[in-house]
Each structure stands twice: as C-alpha cells, then as structure tokens.
Amino acid sequence: MKLARLVFGSVILSFALSALPAAADSVSWKSITAFPRKHPFNAPLHDFAKRAAQYSNNEIKINYVGGPDVTPVDQQMKAVARGVIDVYYGPMSYFLGEIPEIQAFNGSNLHAMEVRSTGGLALMNEQVRRRLNSELLGYYGSGYTFYVYLTEKPKFDADGAPDFNGMKIRGVAIYREFLKRFGGSAVPIHVAEMYSGLERGIVKGAAWIGPGVTNFGWDKFLKYRITPAYWQGDIIIASNKPKWDKLSTAHKRAITRAAIESEIWAHALFAKMSADEKVKLKKRGMVDIDLKGKAAEIYLDAAYDIGVWQALAKNKIPAELIEDFQAKLFRK
C-alpha cells in the first residue's frame, strides 16, 4: 500500500508539472547509452525521450546517437561532463573510479519511486554534480536483481556457502569485494566481449542481472545460477549539468515529469523481463543452486555488508554519508 501511494503521488505530481506553460526556446540534446544500440535495456531511455518531447509540446528533443559504437563506455560520462554528449543512460558501475558513492544504489532494495521519496535520489545527485559535472535525472535500477552464473557447479565450504576459489568471474569493480569473499576474482569484460570470453574460457562465470543472459546466448556456457538474488541496479539517466542549469523552469519540469513516469514504466518492464528470463533459462536447462539457512545468510551478508557498505568505506566515503545512504536506500 505504501508503494502504491508513492506511485500515485508521483503520477499526480507529474500531472501537476504538465500544467505549467512551456518555454519558448526549443532544446535539442544528444544521448548515448552504455548498452549496444539494439539492447532491450535501452527502452527506458527512448520512453523518457518520448515523454520529454510530449510534455514540452515537442520543444525538447533528446536524440539517440548510439552506444559503445560511438563512444567507448568508459569515456561516456566524461563526454557528458564536457558537454560533448548531453545525456548518458546506463549503469554507473563503469565509473566507480570517478564516483565511488554510486555503489550505494546497488545496496538499495526500494522501488525507484521510494528512492525519490526518501531523498535517496537527491542525495546521490549531490555526488553526481560534485564528481561528474552532471545532473542525475532518473534512477532505473529497480525491477531487477543480480545473480552469480557459473559454467560449472561450484564447491561449497563447511557452512554451505559457495567456494569460488581460483575462479575468474565476469564482473566490474562493484563486484570485487563480494566475489573476493568467496575466493573468486572479478574480471571486467564488456557486454559485447562476453560471449567470446566464455567461449575461450577466460571467465568461468558472470555476476549479472536477472534478465539478459539468453539475449546474448550466454546460456550456451552458463549452466548454474546461485540464489538468493542480491542487489538492485545502478542504471541512471544523467545530463550535462551546465546545460541542465540553462533550461527554463518549464523545461526542467517537463523533463522531471518524463523521468518520474519512465521510472515507473521501466520498473514494470524490468520486472517482466526478469520473470520471462527465469522461464526461458529453466526451459534451457539452467540449474538454480538455492542456498538456504546459514549459507544464504553468509551469501547475502557478503553481498550487502562486504560488497556495498564496507566497500564504500574502503573507498574512503565518510561514515556519515554511508549511513545516510543506508537510511534512504535500504529497508530492513
């Protein structure tokens, strides 16, 4: 009921925002994604752009220019910060070196609307402004969770927790401490290179989201999935801050309305994609290794306490800021 009220309140707010008069000047922004052009996870950006145009009487045009084929992923936020590109959409885990605070999003278990209502989005936006010269427009990390997928059945320790000793597992920097707890090592491989990485045996698994495995044919190699699931995503939409600051009040409100409504839309999309993927994986022979009791507790403690909150402390994030993120992003 609480979530329903939040969603209803956000929709009412979006309608209130739409009642404002549009500005006279048109806006044309270029957007880029961390995902390849045809990746289904790009859908929320296109939905956001369509709504921004609609709610500004077509005065705001956010034109998609491409993905990693246009600008390498690790350079995309820099391009936004410099104003070469206006809008970035994708995971922020690629930029952990530039903004270590972003990992707090992975520790969230709240709907995107709750992340807004608690002040979690605003708190993260303070870091995005300070670190990246950008404006955080929306959070698209809810609706899906994460798993560890493996090419072979793992060993287990005396408590029943998985033993990844000596295993190289695809994972960007945010997974490092979590996988290390069980003896594994995170190997950063971009999505486009994952199939060959599995085929050649460079990695023996992947720390990855619920959906997306079958889209790339990775299930040809990945045969085991460890549960329970952990974390939420860190996909965001951000714009160049100076260009955001120059927008009229009406245009800012049109974009905010578009972000609110596209977050709700994206949550439902990702939840459906996750459910559909689970069915596909089962039909294709994926075996779930269900950790129970003490083993599940150890696994989740490693994911959240070690993998997120302690990792933030290791990155020298002030304790009071970590506590603030926990209070705004995680419900016990």
C-alpha positions in Angstrom: 0.0 0.0 0.0 2.8 2.4 0.8 4.4 1.8 -2.6 1.0 2.3 -4.3 0.6 5.6 -2.6 4.1 6.7 -3.7 3.4 5.8 -7.3 0.0 7.5 -7.2 1.6 10.6 -5.6 4.3 10.7 -8.3 1.7 10.4 -11.1 -0.3 13.3 -9.5 2.9 15.3 -9.3 3.7 14.6 -13.0 0.2 15.9 -14.0 0.7 19.0 -11.9 4.0 19.6 -13.6 2.4 19.2 -17.0 0.0 22.1 -16.3 2.8 24.6 -16.4 3.3 26.7 -19.6 6.0 25.5 -22.0 9.1 27.6 -22.6 9.6 29.4 -25.9 13.0 28.1 -26.8 13.5 24.5 -28.1 16.1 22.1 -26.8 18.0 19.5 -28.8 20.1 17.1 -26.8 22.3 14.2 -27.9 22.0 11.0 -25.8 24.3 7.9 -25.6 23.9 4.5 -23.9 26.3 2.1 -22.3 24.4 -0.7 -23.9 24.7 -1.7 -27.6 22.1 0.0 -29.9 19.6 -2.8 -30.0 19.9 -3.9 -26.4 16.4 -4.2 -24.8 17.6 -2.3 -21.7 17.8 0.9 -23.8 13.9 1.0 -23.9 13.6 3.3 -20.8 15.8 6.0 -22.4 13.6 6.0 -25.5 10.4 6.1 -23.4 11.9 9.0 -21.4 12.8 10.9 -24.5 9.3 10.4 -25.9 7.7 11.7 -22.8 10.0 14.7 -22.5 9.0 15.7 -26.1 5.3 15.2 -25.3 5.3 17.2 -22.1 7.2 20.1 -23.6 5.0 20.4 -26.7 7.8 18.9 -28.7 10.2 21.7 -27.6 12.6 19.1 -26.0 14.2 16.6 -28.4 16.6 14.0 -27.0 18.2 12.4 -30.0 19.8 9.0 -29.6 23.2 8.9 -31.3 24.3 5.4 -30.3 26.1 3.2 -27.8 29.7 2.0 -27.4 30.0 2.0 -31.2 30.0 5.8 -30.9 32.0 6.4 -27.7 33.7 3.7 -25.6 31.7 3.0 -22.4 34.5 4.2 -20.0 34.6 7.5 -21.8 30.9 8.2 -22.0 30.4 10.1 -18.7 33.4 12.2 -19.4 31.8 13.2 -22.7 28.7 14.2 -20.8 30.8 16.1 -18.2 32.5 18.1 -21.0 29.2 18.7 -22.9 30.2 16.7 -26.0 27.2 14.5 -25.3 24.2 15.8 -23.4 22.6 12.7 -21.9 24.0 9.4 -20.6 21.9 6.3 -19.9 23.3 3.2 -18.5 24.9 1.6 -15.4 27.2 3.8 -13.3 29.3 0.9 -12.1 31.6 1.5 -15.1 32.6 4.8 -13.5 33.2 3.6 -9.9 36.7 5.2 -10.1 35.2 8.6 -10.8 32.2 8.3 -8.4 32.6 5.6 -5.8 29.4 6.7 -4.0 27.3 5.3 -6.8 27.7 1.8 -5.4 25.2 2.7 -2.7 22.5 2.2 -5.4 23.4 -1.5 -5.6 22.7 -1.7 -1.8 19.1 -0.5 -2.3 16.0 -2.7 -2.0 13.5 0.1 -2.8 11.3 0.8 -5.8 12.6 3.8 -7.8 9.7 5.9 -6.6 10.7 5.2 -3.0 14.3 6.2 -3.8 12.9 9.5 -4.9 10.6 9.9 -1.9 13.2 9.1 0.7 15.6 11.7 -0.7 18.0 8.9 -1.9 17.9 10.3 -5.5 18.7 13.8 -4.3 21.5 12.6 -2.1 23.1 10.8 -5.0 22.6 13.8 -7.2 24.8 15.8 -4.9 27.6 13.4 -5.6 26.9 13.3 -9.3 27.0 17.1 -9.5 30.2 17.3 -7.5 32.1 14.5 -9.1 30.9 14.4 -12.7 29.6 17.9 -13.6 26.3 16.2 -14.4 22.7 16.3 -13.2 21.0 13.0 -12.1 17.6 13.0 -13.8 16.3 9.5 -13.0 17.1 6.1 -11.4 16.3 2.9 -13.3 17.8 0.3 -11.1 14.7 -1.2 -9.5 12.6 -4.1 -11.0 15.5 -6.4 -11.4 18.2 -8.1 -9.2 21.5 -9.8 -9.6 22.9 -13.4 -9.6 26.1 -15.2 -10.0 26.0 -17.5 -13.0 28.6 -20.3 -13.5 29.8 -22.6 -16.2 30.2 -25.5 -13.7 28.8 -26.5 -10.4 30.8 -24.8 -7.6 32.3 -26.4 -4.5 30.9 -25.4 -1.0 32.5 -24.7 2.3 31.6 -26.2 5.7 28.7 -23.7 6.1 27.3 -24.5 2.7 28.4 -21.1 1.2 29.8 -21.3 -2.4 33.6 -21.6 -2.9 34.8 -19.6 -5.9 38.4 -20.2 -5.1 40.6 -19.6 -8.2 37.6 -18.8 -10.4 37.6 -15.8 -12.7 34.1 -14.4 -12.9 33.0 -11.6 -15.2 32.3 -8.5 -13.0 33.1 -4.9 -13.0 34.7 -3.2 -10.0 31.5 -3.2 -7.8 31.6 -7.0 -7.6 35.3 -7.2 -6.4 34.8 -7.4 -2.7 31.7 -9.6 -2.9 33.4 -12.2 -5.1 36.7 -12.0 -3.2 34.8 -13.0 0.0 34.3 -16.5 -1.6 37.7 -16.7 -3.3 36.8 -15.5 -6.7 38.2 -12.7 -8.8 36.2 -10.1 -10.8 37.3 -9.8 -14.4 35.9 -6.7 -16.2 34.6 -7.7 -19.6 32.3 -5.5 -21.6 29.0 -7.0 -22.7 30.0 -7.2 -26.4 33.0 -9.4 -25.5 31.3 -11.7 -23.0 30.4 -14.5 -25.4 33.9 -14.9 -26.6 35.2 -14.6 -23.1 33.0 -17.6 -22.0 33.7 -19.5 -25.2 37.5 -19.2 -24.7 37.3 -19.9 -21.0 38.7 -16.5 -20.0 36.0 -16.5 -17.3 34.1 -19.3 -15.7 31.0 -17.3 -14.8 29.4 -13.9 -14.6 28.0 -11.6 -11.9 25.0 -10.4 -13.9 21.4 -9.2 -13.7 18.3 -11.5 -13.9 17.4 -10.7 -17.5 19.8 -10.5 -20.5 21.5 -13.9 -20.4 19.6 -15.5 -23.2 19.6 -12.3 -25.3 23.3 -12.8 -25.9 23.4 -16.6 -26.0 25.5 -16.9 -22.8 23.3 -19.7 -21.6 25.2 -21.9 -24.0 28.0 -21.8 -21.4 26.4 -20.7 -18.2 24.6 -23.6 -16.6 24.3 -22.8 -12.9 22.7 -19.8 -11.1 23.1 -19.2 -7.4 20.2 -17.9 -5.4 19.1 -15.9 -3.5 19.4 -12.9 -5.7 21.1 -9.8 -4.4 21.3 -6.1 -5.1 19.5 -3.7 -7.4 20.9 -1.9 -10.4 22.6 1.4 -10.9 21.2 2.4 -14.2 20.6 6.1 -14.4 19.9 9.0 -16.8 22.1 12.0 -16.3 22.6 15.2 -18.3 25.4 17.7 -18.5 24.9 20.0 -15.5 25.6 23.4 -17.2 23.1 22.5 -19.9 20.6 21.5 -17.3 21.1 24.7 -15.4 20.4 26.7 -18.6 17.0 25.1 -19.1 13.8 27.1 -18.4 11.8 26.1 -15.3 9.1 24.7 -17.6 11.5 22.5 -19.4 13.1 21.2 -16.2 9.6 20.3 -15.0 8.8 18.6 -18.3 11.9 16.5 -18.0 11.3 15.7 -14.4 7.8 14.5 -15.2 9.2 12.4 -18.0 11.7 10.9 -15.6 9.2 10.1 -12.9 6.8 8.4 -15.3 9.5 6.5 -17.2 10.9 5.2 -13.9 7.5 3.6 -13.1 7.3 2.3 -16.6 10.8 0.9 -16.5 10.3 -0.9 -13.2 7.4 -2.8 -14.6 9.3 -3.6 -17.8 12.4 -4.9 -15.9 10.2 -7.0 -13.6 8.5 -8.6 -16.6 11.8 -9.2 -18.3 13.2 -10.8 -15.2 10.2 -13.1 -14.9 10.3 -14.0 -18.6 14.0 -14.7 -18.5 13.6 -17.1 -15.5 11.2 -19.2 -17.5 13.5 -19.2 -20.6 16.5 -20.2 -18.5 14.7 -23.1 -16.9 13.5 -24.4 -20.2 17.1 -24.2 -21.5 18.4 -26.2 -18.6 19.7 -23.6 -16.2 20.0 -25.1 -12.7 19.4 -22.9 -9.7 21.6 -23.6 -6.7 19.4 -22.5 -3.8 21.3 -21.5 -0.7 19.4 -22.0 2.5 19.7 -21.0 6.1 23.2 -20.1 7.3 24.6 -20.3 3.8 22.1 -17.9 2.4 22.7 -15.5 5.3 26.5 -15.6 4.7 26.0 -15.0 1.0 23.7 -12.0 1.4 25.8 -10.5 4.2 28.8 -10.7 1.8 26.7 -9.1 -1.0 25.5 -6.1 1.1 27.7 -5.6 4.1 31.0 -6.5 2.4 30.1 -5.9 -1.2 28.5 -2.5 -0.8 28.7 -0.8 2.6 32.2 -1.9 3.6 33.4 -1.4 0.0 32.2 2.3 0.2 34.2 2.7 3.5 37.3 1.2 1.8 36.8 3.9 -0.9 37.1 6.5 1.8 33.4 7.6 1.7 32.6 9.3 5.0 30.8 7.1 7.5 28.0 9.6 8.0 27.3 9.7 4.2 27.3 5.9 4.1 24.8 5.9 7.0 22.7 8.4 5.1 22.6 6.3 2.0 21.6 3.2 4.0 18.8 5.1 5.7 17.5 6.4 2.4 18.0 3.4 0.1 17.6 0.3 2.2 14.6 -1.0 4.2 15.5 -3.7 6.8 
